[in-house]
Amino acid sequence: MGTSKEAMRRFWKEEDGLGTLEILLIVAVLVAVAIIFRKWIVSWFQKLIGDANTDLKDNSAVAPCAPSPTTSCAP
């Protein structure tokens, strides 16, 4: 009976798998947050991409200007 009690003590104090457990808990929390706020995250991302696309379309009509000591890019 003494050996099983000692084995349980060693098992309880064992910390080899602790890092893995912590990583799994962090991933689980991140997944839960992503699921809870998925509509907000998707709308934010779509707005971000839409704004970038609009800016690219607006700036594509402007000719590039490379100023030099003899020229100016001022309109």
C-alpha positions as CSV (number, residue, x, y, z in Angstrom):
1,M,0.0,0.0,0.0
2,G,2.9,2.3,0.7
3,T,4.2,2.1,-2.9
4,S,0.9,3.1,-4.4
5,K,0.7,6.1,-2.1
6,E,4.2,7.1,-3.0
7,A,3.4,6.7,-6.7
8,M,0.4,8.9,-6.4
9,R,2.5,11.6,-4.7
10,R,5.1,11.5,-7.5
11,F,2.3,11.6,-10.1
12,W,0.7,14.7,-8.4
13,K,4.0,16.5,-8.3
14,E,5.0,15.7,-11.9
15,E,5.1,18.8,-14.0
16,D,6.3,17.6,-17.4
17,G,2.9,18.0,-19.1
18,L,2.2,21.4,-17.5
19,G,3.4,23.4,-20.5
20,T,1.2,21.5,-22.9
21,L,-1.8,22.0,-20.7
22,E,-1.3,25.7,-20.4
23,I,-0.9,26.0,-24.2
24,L,-4.1,24.0,-24.7
25,L,-6.0,26.3,-22.3
26,I,-4.8,29.4,-24.0
27,V,-5.8,28.1,-27.4
28,A,-9.2,27.1,-26.1
29,V,-9.8,30.6,-24.7
30,L,-8.7,32.2,-28.0
31,V,-11.0,30.0,-29.9
32,A,-13.9,30.8,-27.5
33,V,-13.3,34.6,-27.9
34,A,-13.1,34.2,-31.7
35,I,-16.4,32.4,-31.7
36,I,-18.1,34.9,-29.4
37,F,-16.9,37.9,-31.4
38,R,-16.9,36.4,-34.9
39,K,-19.5,38.7,-36.4
40,W,-17.6,41.8,-35.1
41,I,-14.3,40.4,-36.3
42,V,-15.7,39.6,-39.8
43,S,-17.3,43.0,-40.2
44,W,-14.1,44.8,-39.0
45,F,-12.0,42.8,-41.5
46,Q,-14.4,43.4,-44.4
47,K,-14.4,47.2,-43.6
48,L,-10.6,47.2,-43.4
49,I,-10.3,45.4,-46.8
50,G,-13.1,47.6,-48.3
51,D,-11.3,50.8,-47.2
52,A,-8.0,49.6,-48.6
53,N,-9.7,48.7,-51.9
54,T,-11.4,52.1,-52.1
55,D,-8.1,53.9,-51.4
56,L,-6.3,51.9,-54.1
57,K,-9.1,52.7,-56.6
58,D,-9.0,56.4,-55.7
59,N,-5.2,56.6,-56.0
60,S,-4.8,54.7,-59.2
61,A,-6.0,57.6,-61.3
62,V,-3.2,59.9,-59.9
63,A,0.0,59.8,-62.0
64,P,3.1,59.0,-59.9
65,C,5.4,61.9,-59.3
66,A,9.1,61.6,-58.5
67,P,10.4,65.0,-57.4
68,S,13.9,66.0,-58.3
69,P,16.0,69.1,-57.6
70,T,14.7,70.7,-60.9
71,T,11.1,69.6,-60.8
72,S,8.2,69.8,-58.3
73,C,5.2,67.6,-57.7
74,A,3.0,70.4,-56.6
75,P,-0.2,70.6,-58.7
